[in-house]
Amino acid sequence: MIELEGVPELIDPVMICAFEGWNDAGDAASSAVAHLDREWKGEVFAALDAEDYYDFQVNRPTIWLDGGVRKITWPTTRLSVVRTGGAKPRDLVLVRGIEPSMRWRSFCNEILGFAHELGVELVVVLGSLLGDTPHTRPVPVTGVTSDPDLARTMDLEQSRYEGPTGIVGILQEACAHAGVPAVSLWAAVPHYVSQPPNPKATLALLNRLEDLIDLRIPLGDLPEDARAWQLGVDQLAAEDREVAEYVQTLEEARDTADLPEASGEAIAREFERYLRRRDDRPGGHAAEPGLADGSYLRDSPSGRTRPQRPAAKDDGGGPAAEEEQEGPETEG
């Protein structure tokens, strides 16, 4: 039995999870949960026993000095609570850690035990993957669930992914079997600029999360960081003709694929999101559509959007690009 002491009674709690490693290309997902924790000053109330779930030869502990005293930080998963306040308060339980090395079923059962004790109404697991997506376009974020009723009521894709999976997929299935509503949000990170951080993908995940749980999230410096990142990638791409041509090929493929979705209904939905964010930001102002979510900078005279700055190497932050091209059939 999990006993929680010192944790206040929560209001309509939602559990938000992200794990470093295979499901975290560009560190986009773990950075999103870290942002929530930082902006709302989360208070850690529990940590899973590192001995149970981690291979310390894979995820090494670190030693640091605290006033001349040597201390050790062990790799683990921590849970914190944030009180969001506002006109429509809703509390969040944040789960952030490293994908476990072993005993995944026990790991998921522990997470679900906390969710049950805290009265969590919905579990949202964030992930990011490598894909053939151009950095000059809005970051694709796919919402998937194993629950057909949830897929219908929350406008999500019903997962049909088959193949290797990570802790995100396992945790979502554990929730489904336990009768806990669960959703996965996946951001696609350009495989040619996969080195973390990727603030544009982090921002896209947070904007999608806002819409999903109807909660305004303070974005801080993220929109500006996303602009700077895209400008940096623009500059790097401009210096390499082959990369520039490849990006143009991805842009054309993406624009062709998106064309049927540019319906009046889709445009109206996007404009409603923009108006909501404008009304809820301090001072009642928001960036022009497209900038509010960090999705692009501005239209150039040619009608093309301009991108940002990364380091162009693949650090293995997520599954291989070939495996990620399932799009809506993302694992989870």
ZAMARGU-549832 format. One line per 3 residues: number of its first residue (from 1); their letters; for each residue x, y, z of N, C-alpha, C, O. Coordinates in pm, whole numbers, plus 50000, padded with zeros to 5 digits. Layout:
REM residues N
NUM	A	X Y Z X Y Z X Y Z X Y Z | ...
END
This chain:
REM residues 332
1	MIE	50085 49880 50000 50000 50000 50000 50088 50124 50000 50181 50135 50080 | 50059 50217 49911 50134 50343 49905 50070 50443 50000 49951 50472 49989 | 50149 50495 50092 50097 50595 50184 50157 50731 50149 50279 50747 50146
4	LEG	50071 50827 50122 50116 50960 50083 50091 51057 50198 49977 51085 50234 | 50199 51107 50253 50187 51202 50362 50231 51340 50313 50329 51354 50239 | 50158 51440 50356 50195 51576 50319 50148 51619 50182 50178 51731 50140
7	VPE	50075 51533 50112 50022 51570 49981 49879 51620 50000 49795 51546 50049 | 49851 51744 49962 49716 51798 49982 49613 51729 49894 49649 51662 49797 | 49487 51746 49928 49381 51694 49842 49385 51770 49710 49390 51893 49709
10	LID	49382 51697 49601 49403 51758 49470 49271 51787 49401 49170 51721 49424 | 49274 51888 49313 49157 51930 49237 49167 51876 49095 49259 51913 49022 | 49073 51790 49056 49068 51734 48919 49207 51696 48868 49248 51742 48761
13	PVM	49281 51614 48941 49422 51591 48906 49441 51514 48775 49369 51420 48744 | 49542 51558 48700 49587 51491 48579 49733 51455 48601 49811 51537 48649 | 49770 51333 48565 49910 51289 48577 49978 51307 48442 49931 51255 48341
16	ICA	50089 51381 48440 50166 51407 48319 50302 51337 48335 50374 51364 48431 | 50335 51248 48241 50457 51167 48253 50548 51188 48131 50501 51209 48020 | 50678 51181 48156 50777 51179 48047 50902 51110 48098 50938 51121 48215
19	FEG	50969 51039 48007 51085 50962 48045 51199 50984 47946 51180 50976 47825 | 51315 51013 47998 51432 51029 47913 51469 50896 47849 51442 50789 47903 | 51531 50905 47730 51575 50783 47664 51510 50763 47529 51497 50856 47451
22	WND	51470 50639 47503 51426 50597 47369 51303 50674 47320 51288 50696 47200 | 51217 50715 47412 51093 50785 47375 51104 50936 47384 51003 51004 47395 | 51226 50990 47380 51246 51131 47413 51342 51198 47315 51442 51257 47357
25	AGD	51313 51188 47186 51400 51249 47084 51411 51399 47108 51311 51467 47130 | 51533 51449 47103 51555 51590 47124 51525 51636 47266 51519 51756 47292 | 51505 51542 47357 51466 51574 47496 51338 51657 47502 51314 51726 47601
28	AAS	51256 51649 47397 51138 51735 47390 51035 51703 47497 50977 51794 47557 | 51012 51573 47522 50908 51534 47618 50952 51561 47762 50877 51621 47839 | 51072 51517 47798 51119 51540 47935 51134 51689 47963 51111 51733 48075
31	SAV	51171 51767 47862 51182 51913 47881 51046 51977 47904 51035 52076 47976 | 50942 51920 47844 50807 51974 47863 50762 51956 48008 50708 52049 48068 | 50785 51837 48066 50748 51815 48205 50837 51898 48298 50789 51951 48399
34	AHL	50965 51910 48264 51054 51994 48344 51006 52139 48343 51015 52208 48445 | 50955 52185 48228 50903 52322 48219 50782 52341 48312 50773 52441 48382 | 50691 52245 48312 50574 52253 48401 50618 52258 48547 50566 52337 48626
37	DRE	50714 52174 48581 50763 52168 48718 50827 52300 48759 50809 52347 48871 | 50902 52360 48668 50972 52484 48697 50876 52602 48705 50884 52683 48798 | 50786 52613 48608 50696 52728 48605 50598 52730 48722 50563 52836 48772
40	WKG	50555 52613 48766 50457 52606 48874 50518 52560 49007 50447 52530 49103 | 50653 52555 49009 50725 52527 49134 50674 52397 49200 50622 52398 49312 | 50691 52289 49128 50647 52160 49177 50721 52115 49302 50839 52147 49321
43	EVF	50652 52042 49386 50710 51989 49509 50717 51837 49499 50614 51770 49487 | 50839 51783 49504 50858 51638 49496 50804 51572 49622 50837 51614 49733 | 50722 51470 49605 50668 51400 49721 50704 51252 49721 50680 51183 49821
46	AAL	50760 51201 49612 50796 51059 49609 50902 51035 49502 50910 51108 49402 | 50983 50932 49524 51080 50886 49425 51084 50734 49430 51085 50675 49538 | 51086 50672 49313 51091 50527 49309 51231 50479 49347 51330 50549 49323
49	DAE	51240 50360 49405 51367 50305 49448 51452 50272 49326 51417 50185 49247 | 51564 50341 49311 51649 50323 49194 51699 50180 49182 51717 50130 49070 | 51722 50112 49295 51774 49975 49293 51679 49880 49219 51723 49780 49162
52	DYY	51550 49911 49220 51451 49820 49164 51444 49826 49011 51403 49728 48948 | 51482 49939 48952 51448 49958 48811 51564 50000 48719 51547 50002 48597 | 51680 50032 48776 51785 50087 48691 51914 50006 48697 51954 49959 48803
55	DFQ	51976 49990 48581 52109 49931 48570 52207 50047 48577 52214 50130 48487 | 52283 50051 48686 52371 50166 48708 52493 50168 48616 52566 50267 48613 | 52515 50060 48539 52618 50065 48437 52566 50128 48308 52643 50167 48221
58	VNR	52433 50137 48298 52371 50204 48183 52340 50350 48218 52373 50441 48142 | 52278 50371 48333 52248 50506 48383 52328 50527 48511 52288 50484 48619 | 52441 50594 48497 52534 50609 48608 52485 50710 48711 52428 50813 48675
61	PTI	52506 50680 48841 52483 50783 48943 52589 50891 48930 52695 50867 48873 | 52561 51008 48982 52658 51118 48977 52694 51162 49119 52611 51159 49209 | 52820 51204 49135 52869 51255 49264 52885 51405 49252 52934 51455 49151
64	WLD	52845 51477 49356 52858 51622 49356 52890 51670 49498 52872 51597 49595 | 52937 51793 49507 52977 51851 49634 52872 51949 49684 52828 52037 49610 | 52834 51934 49809 52740 52024 49873 52807 52082 49997 52808 52020 50103
67	GGV	52864 52202 49981 52935 52263 50093 53053 52180 50138 53081 52173 50258 | 53124 52118 50044 53238 52035 50078 53204 51892 50111 53295 51810 50130 | 53074 51858 50119 53031 51722 50149 52995 51652 50019 52914 51703 49941
70	RKI	53052 51536 49995 53025 51462 49873 52890 51391 49884 52863 51323 49983 | 52806 51408 49782 52675 51345 49780 52654 51274 49646 52721 51304 49547 | 52561 51179 49646 52533 51100 49526 52388 51121 49484 52296 51115 49566
73	TWP	52369 51144 49356 52235 51148 49299 52216 51022 49215 52291 50997 49121 | 52115 50944 49251 52089 50819 49181 51986 50839 49070 51891 50916 49087 | 52005 50771 48957 51904 50783 48850 51774 50720 48896 51772 50607 48944
76	TTR	51665 50793 48881 51537 50739 48926 51424 50815 48861 51446 50896 48771 | 51303 50788 48906 51184 50859 48860 51120 50926 48981 51097 50862 49083 | 51091 51056 48968 51037 51134 49079 50898 51183 49045 50865 51208 48929
79	LSV	50815 51197 49149 50679 51248 49134 50668 51378 49212 50713 51388 49326 | 50607 51476 49149 50584 51604 49216 50441 51651 49188 50376 51604 49095 | 50394 51743 49270 50260 51800 49256 50273 51948 49230 50352 52017 49295
82	VRT	50194 51999 49136 50188 52143 49113 50044 52188 49125 49952 52121 49075 | 50023 52301 49191 49890 52362 49202 49885 52476 49102 49958 52574 49116 | 49799 52464 49003 49799 52561 48894 49721 52688 48926 49752 52793 48871
85	GGA	49621 52681 49013 49542 52800 49046 49466 52851 48925 49432 52774 48835 | 49440 52981 48923 49368 53043 48812 49218 53031 48825 49165 52984 48926 | 49148 53077 48720 49002 53077 48721 48946 52936 48725 48845 52911 48790
88	KPR	49012 52843 48655 48970 52703 48655 49086 52618 48705 49157 52556 48625 | 49105 52614 48838 49222 52542 48892 49216 52394 48862 49110 52332 48866 | 49332 52338 48834 49343 52194 48812 49486 52156 48851 49582 52215 48804
91	DLV	49498 52058 48938 49629 52018 48986 49690 51911 48895 49620 51832 48833 | 49822 51913 48890 49895 51819 48807 49989 51735 48893 50052 51785 48986 | 49995 51607 48861 50095 51517 48920 50198 51492 48811 50167 51432 48708
94	LVR	50320 51538 48832 50424 51527 48731 50513 51407 48760 50563 51392 48872 | 50532 51323 48661 50618 51206 48673 50732 51224 48573 50710 51226 48452 | 50854 51237 48626 50968 51261 48536 51084 51175 48580 51120 51171 48698
97	GIE	51144 51106 48484 51257 51021 48517 51321 50965 48392 51312 51024 48284 | 51386 50852 48408 51456 50785 48300 51383 50655 48270 51335 50588 48361 | 51375 50619 48144 51314 50491 48110 51384 50381 48189 51506 50370 48184
100	PSM	51307 50299 48264 51370 50197 48348 51442 50090 48266 51406 50063 48151 | 51543 50030 48328 51621 49926 48262 51558 49789 48279 51587 49698 48201 | 51472 49773 48379 51417 49639 48411 51286 49653 48487 51250 49761 48532
103	RWR	51215 49540 48501 51092 49530 48580 50990 49636 48539 50938 49710 48624 | 50961 49643 48411 50869 49745 48362 50728 49729 48416 50659 49828 48443 | 50684 49606 48433 50548 49586 48483 50535 49636 48627 50436 49700 48662
106	SFC	50634 49606 48710 50632 49656 48847 50641 49808 48850 50575 49874 48930 | 50723 49862 48761 50738 50007 48751 50603 50073 48721 50563 50169 48788 | 50532 50021 48621 50402 50077 48584 50300 50060 48697 50218 50148 48721
109	NEI	50306 49946 48767 50214 49925 48879 50237 50027 48990 50142 50072 49054 | 50363 50063 49013 50390 50166 49115 50332 50301 49073 50270 50370 49153 | 50353 50336 48947 50298 50463 48898 50146 50463 48910 50087 50561 48953
112	LGF	50083 50352 48873 49938 50343 48881 49890 50344 49026 49781 50394 49055 | 49970 50291 49117 49934 50297 49258 49926 50441 49307 49834 50476 49380 | 50022 50523 49267 50017 50665 49302 49896 50732 49238 49827 50812 49301
115	AHE	49871 50699 49112 49756 50760 49042 49626 50727 49115 49540 50814 49131 | 49612 50603 49160 49491 50563 49232 49479 50637 49364 49372 50688 49396 | 49585 50643 49440 49581 50707 49572 49552 50857 49562 49489 50914 49651
118	LGV	49597 50919 49454 49580 51064 49438 49450 51099 49366 49419 51218 49351 | 49375 51001 49322 49249 51028 49253 49268 51085 49114 49187 51165 49068 | 49375 51044 49046 49404 51095 48912 49293 51055 48814 49251 50939 48810
121	ELV	49245 51153 48736 49134 51130 48645 49180 51097 48503 49105 51040 48424 | 49304 51135 48471 49356 51112 48336 49508 51106 48345 49570 51185 48416 | 49567 51012 48270 49713 51003 48259 49751 51045 48117 49700 50990 48020
124	VVL	49842 51141 48107 49893 51184 47976 50043 51156 47975 50118 51208 48058 | 50086 51075 47879 50228 51042 47867 50282 51114 47744 50228 51100 47634 | 50389 51190 47762 50449 51266 47653 50566 51189 47593 50644 51126 47665
127	GSL	50577 51195 47463 50688 51131 47394 50729 51212 47273 50654 51297 47225 | 50849 51186 47223 50895 51251 47100 50976 51150 47021 51049 51068 47078 | 50964 51156 46890 51028 51059 46803 51094 51129 46685 51062 51244 46653
130	LGD	51186 51058 46620 51253 51112 46503 51170 51081 46379 51119 50970 46365 | 51157 51178 46291 51075 51157 46173 51121 51242 46057 51202 51333 46073 | 51067 51212 45939 51097 51289 45818 51006 51411 45813 50915 51419 45730
133	TPH	51031 51504 45903 50949 51626 45909 51042 51746 45898 51147 51748 45962 | 51007 51847 45818 51094 51963 45804 51085 52056 45925 50977 52075 45981 | 51198 52112 45964 51199 52200 46080 51130 52333 46052 51104 52410 46144
136	TRP	51100 52360 45924 51039 52487 45885 50887 52488 45896 50824 52590 45870 | 50828 52377 45934 50684 52367 45942 50641 52343 46086 50724 52306 46170 | 50514 52363 46118 50468 52334 46253 50501 52190 46293 50494 52099 46211
139	VPV	50538 52172 46417 50575 52039 46467 50451 51950 46473 50354 51986 46540 | 50451 51836 46404 50336 51746 46413 50328 51685 46554 50426 51630 46604 | 50213 51696 46616 50190 51632 46746 50068 51541 46732 49959 51588 46700
142	TGV	50088 51413 46755 49981 51316 46740 49934 51270 46877 50016 51233 46962 | 49804 51273 46900 49746 51223 47024 49686 51087 46999 49602 51071 46911 | 49729 50987 47077 49680 50850 47056 49632 50790 47188 49677 50830 47296
145	TSD	49542 50696 47178 49491 50626 47295 49449 50486 47254 49421 50460 47137 | 49444 50396 47351 49396 50260 47325 49247 50247 47350 49187 50143 47322 | 49187 50354 47402 49045 50352 47440 48962 50412 47327 48972 50532 47302
148	PDL	48879 50333 47259 48799 50387 47146 48704 50498 47189 48681 50592 47113 | 48648 50489 47310 48558 50595 47357 48635 50725 47380 48587 50833 47347 | 48754 50713 47438 48838 50830 47461 48882 50891 47328 48887 51013 47313
151	ART	48913 50806 47232 48952 50854 47100 48841 50938 47038 48867 51040 46974 | 48718 50894 47056 48604 50964 46996 48575 51095 47070 48553 51198 47006 | 48574 51092 47203 48534 51211 47279 48643 51318 47284 48612 51436 47300
154	MDL	48770 51278 47271 48880 51375 47282 48948 51400 47148 49055 51462 47143 | 48888 51352 47038 48941 51375 46904 49085 51325 46893 49175 51399 46853 | 49106 51197 46929 49238 51136 46927 49241 51022 46826 49137 50974 46782
157	EQS	49362 50980 46792 49378 50861 46708 49372 50738 46798 49424 50740 46909 | 49311 50632 46750 49315 50506 46823 49440 50431 46778 49460 50405 46660 | 49524 50395 46875 49654 50337 46844 49640 50204 46771 49567 50114 46814
160	RYE	49711 50192 46659 49719 50066 46586 49865 50027 46561 49895 49944 46475 | 49953 50089 46637 50097 50063 46620 50130 49918 46655 50079 49863 46752 | 50217 49859 46574 50271 49726 46603 50422 49733 46584 50470 49781 46481
163	GPT	50497 49686 46682 50642 49688 46671 50707 49712 46806 50639 49708 46909 | 50837 49736 46807 50909 49760 46933 50849 49880 47006 50808 49977 46943 | 50844 49872 47136 50784 49981 47213 50874 50019 47329 50965 49945 47367
166	GIV	50848 50135 47385 50922 50183 47500 50829 50192 47620 50717 50141 47618 | 50877 50256 47724 50798 50264 47848 50671 50345 47827 50574 50325 47899 | 50670 50438 47730 50548 50515 47703 50435 50421 47659 50323 50430 47709
169	GIL	50465 50333 47564 50363 50239 47518 50321 50141 47626 50203 50108 47638 | 50416 50094 47706 50386 49998 47812 50299 50063 47920 50203 50002 47968 | 50333 50186 47959 50255 50254 48063 50113 50281 48014 50018 50267 48091
172	QEA	50098 50320 47889 49962 50346 47839 49879 50219 47839 49761 50222 47875 | 49938 50107 47800 49863 49981 47801 49832 49938 47944 49725 49882 47970 | 49924 49963 48037 49898 49930 48178 49780 50010 48230 49696 49958 48304
175	CAH	49772 50136 48190 49658 50220 48229 49529 50163 48171 49427 50157 48240 | 49533 50123 48045 49413 50070 47980 49363 49946 48053 49243 49931 48077 | 49454 49857 48089 49415 49734 48159 49365 49764 48300 49284 49689 48354
178	AGV	49412 49873 48359 49369 49909 48494 49244 49996 48494 49195 50034 48600 | 49193 50028 48375 49073 50111 48365 49097 50258 48391 49004 50332 48424 | 49223 50302 48375 49257 50444 48394 49265 50511 48257 49345 50467 48174
181	PAV	49187 50615 48229 49195 50684 48100 49337 50734 48076 49396 50799 48162 | 49391 50704 47960 49530 50742 47930 49544 50784 47784 49480 50729 47695 | 49629 50883 47763 49655 50940 47631 49806 50956 47616 49875 50987 47713
184	SLW	49856 50935 47496 49995 50967 47464 49998 51080 47362 49923 51079 47264 | 50085 51177 47385 50107 51285 47289 50249 51271 47236 50345 51270 47312 | 50260 51262 47104 50391 51240 47040 50425 51358 46949 50346 51395 46862
187	AAV	50542 51416 46969 50592 51520 46880 50697 51460 46788 50781 51381 46831 | 50692 51497 46661 50790 51449 46563 50905 51548 46553 50884 51667 46527 | 51026 51499 46572 51147 51581 46569 51222 51551 46439 51242 51434 46406
190	PHY	51265 51654 46364 51341 51627 46240 51465 51543 46269 51545 51579 46355 | 51480 51433 46198 51591 51343 46229 51726 51404 46194 51828 51362 46248 | 51728 51505 46104 51854 51566 46066 51901 51673 46165 52012 51725 46152
193	VSQ	51817 51707 46262 51857 51797 46371 51804 51738 46502 51720 51798 46569 | 51854 51622 46536 51798 51549 46649 51864 51581 46782 51814 51542 46887 | 51978 51651 46778 52048 51677 46904 51966 51769 46994 51914 51871 46947
196	PPN	51953 51734 47123 51877 51820 47215 51956 51946 47248 52078 51950 47233 | 51882 52049 47294 51737 52053 47313 51664 52091 47185 51725 52139 47089 | 51534 52068 47186 51449 52110 47074 51330 52186 47133 51223 52128 47151
199	PKA	51347 52315 47162 51240 52392 47226 51115 52404 47142 51005 52422 47195 | 51130 52396 47009 51011 52405 46924 50920 52285 46944 50798 52300 46951 | 50978 52165 46955 50898 52045 46979 50841 52046 47121 50727 52004 47142
202	TLA	50919 52094 47217 50869 52105 47355 50748 52198 47360 50648 52167 47424 | 50759 52311 47291 50649 52408 47288 50525 52348 47222 50413 52371 47268 | 50544 52272 47115 50431 52209 47047 50360 52109 47139 50237 52103 47139
205	LLN	50436 52032 47215 50375 51938 47309 50294 52011 47415 50184 51969 47449 | 50348 52121 47468 50276 52196 47572 50150 52260 47517 50048 52264 47586 | 50155 52309 47394 50034 52368 47335 49926 52262 47314 49808 52288 47335
208	RLE	49968 52143 47271 49870 52034 47253 49814 51990 47388 49697 51956 47400 | 49900 51990 47489 49856 51954 47624 49755 52054 47676 49657 52017 47742 | 49778 52182 47648 49682 52287 47686 49543 52256 47634 49445 52260 47708
211	DLI	49537 52224 47507 49407 52196 47445 49344 52070 47501 49223 52062 47517 | 49428 51971 47531 49377 51843 47576 49312 51853 47714 49204 51798 47736 | 49378 51923 47807 49328 51928 47945 49265 52062 47980 49229 52085 48095
214	DLR	49252 52151 47879 49186 52280 47899 49249 52356 48015 49181 52394 48110 | 49380 52377 48004 49454 52447 48109 49559 52535 48044 49638 52488 47962 | 49560 52663 48079 49658 52754 48023 49791 52736 48093 49800 52741 48215
217	IPL	49894 52715 48014 50028 52688 48067 50117 52810 48044 50127 52857 47931 | 50181 52863 48149 50275 52974 48129 50395 52926 48048 50460 52829 48085 | 50423 52994 47938 50525 52946 47845 50663 53005 47870 50762 52952 47820
220	GDL	50671 53114 47947 50801 53171 47978 50879 53208 47853 50828 53276 47764 | 51005 53163 47848 51093 53197 47735 51084 53098 47620 51156 53112 47521 | 50998 52997 47632 50994 52893 47529 50967 52945 47388 51035 52904 47294
223	PED	50869 53036 47369 50846 53085 47232 50970 53151 47172 51001 53131 47054 | 51041 53230 47253 51162 53294 47202 51272 53193 47177 51346 53204 47079 | 51284 53093 47264 51382 52987 47242 51352 52910 47114 51443 52870 47042
226	ARA	51223 52888 47087 51185 52817 46965 51221 52898 46841 51268 52842 46741 | 51201 53029 46846 51239 53115 46733 51390 53109 46710 51436 53095 46597 | 51466 53119 46820 51612 53118 46808 51660 52984 46752 51750 52981 46668
229	WQL	51600 52876 46798 51637 52743 46747 51612 52735 46597 51697 52685 46523 | 51496 52783 46553 51462 52773 46411 51554 52859 46326 51594 52818 46217 | 51588 52978 46373 51681 53064 46300 51817 52996 46286 51881 53005 46181
232	GVD	51860 52929 46394 51988 52859 46390 51989 52748 46287 52087 52731 46215 | 51879 52670 46280 51871 52562 46181 51868 52621 46040 51927 52565 45948 | 51798 52733 46024 51797 52802 45894 51939 52831 45847 51974 52807 45732
235	QLA	52018 52884 45938 52154 52925 45902 52239 52805 45867 52317 52809 45771 | 52226 52698 45943 52303 52577 45914 52261 52515 45781 52345 52471 45703 | 52131 52512 45757 52082 52454 45632 52128 52537 45512 52161 52482 45407
238	AED	52132 52669 45528 52171 52756 45418 52318 52736 45380 52357 52765 45267 | 52398 52687 45473 52540 52667 45448 52569 52535 45376 52682 52514 45331 | 52472 52449 45365 52493 52318 45302 52386 52298 45196 52268 52282 45228
241	REV	52426 52297 45070 52330 52290 44960 52249 52161 44964 52128 52164 44940 | 52314 52048 44995 52243 51921 44999 52136 51920 45107 52026 51871 45086 | 52170 51976 45224 52073 51982 45333 51956 52072 45293 51840 52039 45317
244	AEY	51988 52188 45232 51882 52280 45191 51787 52215 45091 51665 52232 45100 | 51842 52139 44996 51757 52071 44899 51673 51963 44965 51557 51943 44929 | 51732 51894 45061 51658 51789 45131 51543 51850 45211 51432 51796 45213
247	VQT	51570 51962 45278 51464 52029 45355 51352 52073 45261 51234 52061 45295 | 51388 52125 45144 51286 52167 45049 51200 52048 45005 51079 52063 44989 | 51261 51931 44986 51187 51811 44949 51088 51774 45060 50973 51739 45032
250	LEE	51132 51780 45185 51044 51750 45298 50930 51850 45307 50816 51814 45337 | 50961 51978 45281 50857 52082 45284 50749 52053 45182 50630 52061 45212 | 50791 52020 45060 50693 51994 44954 50607 51873 44988 50486 51874 44964
253	ARD	50668 51768 45043 50592 51649 45081 50495 51681 45193 50380 51635 45192 | 50541 51759 45290 50455 51794 45404 50338 51881 45358 50224 51858 45398 | 50366 51981 45275 50261 52072 45230 50156 51998 45146 50037 52027 45156
256	TAD	50201 51904 45065 50108 51826 44984 50020 51740 45073 49899 51729 45050 | 50080 51680 45175 50003 51594 45265 49904 51674 45348 49795 51625 45379 | 49941 51797 45384 49855 51879 45469 49743 51948 45394 49646 51993 45454
259	LPE	49757 51957 45261 49662 52036 45182 49517 51996 45205 49433 52084 45221 | 49483 51866 45206 49341 51831 45226 49287 51872 45362 49166 51883 45380 | 49378 51896 45460 49332 51930 45594 49303 52079 45609 49251 52122 45712
262	ASG	49338 52158 45508 49317 52303 45518 49171 52337 45491 49140 52419 45405 | 49084 52273 45566 48941 52296 45549 48896 52413 45635 48970 52460 45721 | 48775 52460 45609 48722 52569 45689 48713 52532 45835 48738 52614 45923
265	EAI	48678 52406 45862 48666 52361 46001 48801 52361 46070 48811 52402 46186 | 48905 52314 46001 49039 52311 46061 49089 52451 46088 49148 52478 46193 | 49066 52543 45993 49110 52681 46011 49036 52746 46127 49096 52819 46206
268	ARE	48907 52721 46138 48828 52777 46248 48878 52725 46383 48884 52800 46480 | 48914 52595 46387 48962 52536 46511 49093 52601 46553 49113 52631 46671 | 49184 52625 46456 49311 52686 46485 49292 52830 46534 49361 52874 46626
271	FER	49198 52903 46473 49176 53040 46512 49117 53049 46652 49148 53141 46728 | 49031 52953 46688 48976 52949 46824 49087 52928 46926 49085 52991 47033 | 49184 52841 46895 49297 52821 46986 49375 52950 47003 49414 52986 47114
274	YLR	49397 53019 46893 49470 53146 46898 49398 53247 46987 49461 53313 47069 | 49266 53259 46972 49190 53354 47051 49194 53318 47199 49203 53406 47284 | 49186 53188 47231 49191 53145 47370 49323 53184 47433 49328 53232 47546
277	RRD	49430 53161 47358 49562 53192 47414 49579 53342 47429 49643 53388 47524 | 49524 53420 47336 49535 53564 47346 49464 53615 47470 49516 53701 47541 | 49344 53562 47497 49266 53607 47612 49327 53564 47744 49311 53632 47845
280	DRP	49399 53450 47743 49449 53395 47869 49590 53440 47902 49633 53422 48016 | 49664 53496 47806 49798 53542 47837 49792 53675 47912 49695 53749 47896 | 49895 53706 47994 49898 53832 48066 49881 53950 47971 49950 53958 47869
283	GGH	49791 54041 48004 49767 54158 47922 49673 54133 47807 49641 54225 47731 | 49627 54009 47793 49531 53976 47689 49588 53975 47549 49514 53987 47452 | 49724 53961 47537 49786 53963 47405 49852 53830 47378 49898 53761 47469
286	AAE	49856 53795 47252 49929 53675 47211 50004 53707 47084 49973 53803 47014 | 50104 53625 47055 50175 53643 46930 50081 53612 46814 49979 53546 46831 | 50120 53662 46697 50035 53634 46582 50026 53484 46560 50118 53412 46598
289	PGL	49918 53434 46499 49903 53290 46480 50028 53233 46413 50080 53291 46318 | 50074 53118 46465 50196 53058 46413 50313 53085 46503 50399 52998 46521 | 50319 53206 46561 50426 53237 46655 50389 53192 46795 50477 53155 46872
292	ADG	50261 53194 46829 50219 53158 46964 50260 53017 46999 50290 52988 47115 | 50263 52927 46900 50303 52790 46930 50444 52760 46883 50487 52645 46883 | 50517 52866 46842 50655 52844 46801 50666 52763 46673 50773 52709 46645
295	SYL	50559 52755 46595 50560 52665 46481 50637 52720 46362 50695 52642 46287 | 50640 52850 46341 50719 52907 46234 50743 53053 46263 50686 53110 46356 | 50829 53113 46183 50861 53254 46207 50765 53344 46131 50671 53397 46189
298	RDS	50788 53361 46005 50695 53443 45928 50702 53397 45784 50798 53331 45744 | 50601 53431 45707 50603 53395 45566 50700 53485 45493 50698 53607 45509 | 50784 53425 45412 50874 53501 45328 50800 53540 45201 50691 53490 45176
301	PSG	50858 53629 45121 50791 53668 44996 50758 53547 44909 50662 53551 44832 | 50838 53440 44920 50811 53322 44837 50699 53238 44894 50656 53141 44832 | 50651 53276 45014 50543 53199 45074 50595 53086 45160 50517 53009 45215
304	RTR	50730 53075 45174 50788 52968 45252 50822 53016 45392 50860 53131 45411 | 50809 52929 45489 50845 52967 45625 50992 52940 45649 51055 52860 45581 | 51045 53013 45751 51187 53000 45775 51215 52931 45906 51145 52957 46004
307	PQR	51317 52843 45912 51351 52760 46026 51456 52809 46124 51482 52929 46129 | 51521 52717 46206 51614 52753 46318 51744 52678 46341 51785 52602 46253 | 51812 52696 46456 51947 52646 46475 51966 52519 46559 51922 52517 46673
310	PAA	52030 52413 46508 52059 52295 46586 52201 52251 46564 52276 52316 46491 | 52238 52140 46626 52360 52072 46590 52318 51951 46509 52232 51875 46554 | 52374 51931 46395 52317 51834 46303 52374 51695 46322 52438 51642 46232
313	KDD	52352 51636 46436 52393 51498 46454 52283 51421 46524 52202 51479 46597 | 52280 51293 46501 52179 51207 46564 52239 51148 46689 52333 51068 46681 | 52188 51184 46804 52244 51133 46930 52169 51011 46980 52191 50967 47093
316	GGG	52079 50957 46898 52006 50839 46943 51903 50871 47048 51868 50785 47128 | 51853 50998 47050 51758 51037 47153 51623 50973 47140 51542 50980 47232 | 51595 50909 47026 51464 50846 47010 51476 50728 46916 51587 50698 46871
319	PAA	51369 50660 46886 51373 50548 46794 51421 50591 46658 51414 50709 46625 | 51471 50499 46578 51526 50531 46447 51421 50594 46358 51302 50562 46368 | 51468 50684 46270 51373 50758 46186 51287 50666 46103 51169 50694 46080
322	EEE	51347 50555 46057 51268 50466 45971 51149 50410 46047 51043 50387 45988 | 51165 50387 46178 51058 50328 46256 50952 50429 46293 50841 50393 46333 | 50987 50558 46280 50896 50659 46329 50795 50704 46226 50702 50778 46260
325	QEG	50810 50660 46101 50725 50714 45997 50586 50654 45996 50519 50654 45893 | 50543 50603 46110 50407 50551 46121 50306 50664 46136 50185 50644 46119 | 50356 50783 46169 50267 50899 46182 50163 50875 46290 50200 50850 46405
328	PET	50033 50882 46256 49927 50864 46355 49931 50728 46422 49871 50710 46528 | 50003 50630 46362 50008 50498 46422 50128 50488 46516 50188 50382 46533 | 50159 50601 46578 50267 50604 46675 50239 50507 46786 50123 50481 46820
331	EG	50347 50452 46843 50324 50359 46953 50255 50429 47068 50260 50552 47078 | 50192 50356 47152 50118 50413 47263 49977 50372 47253 49895 50409 47337
END
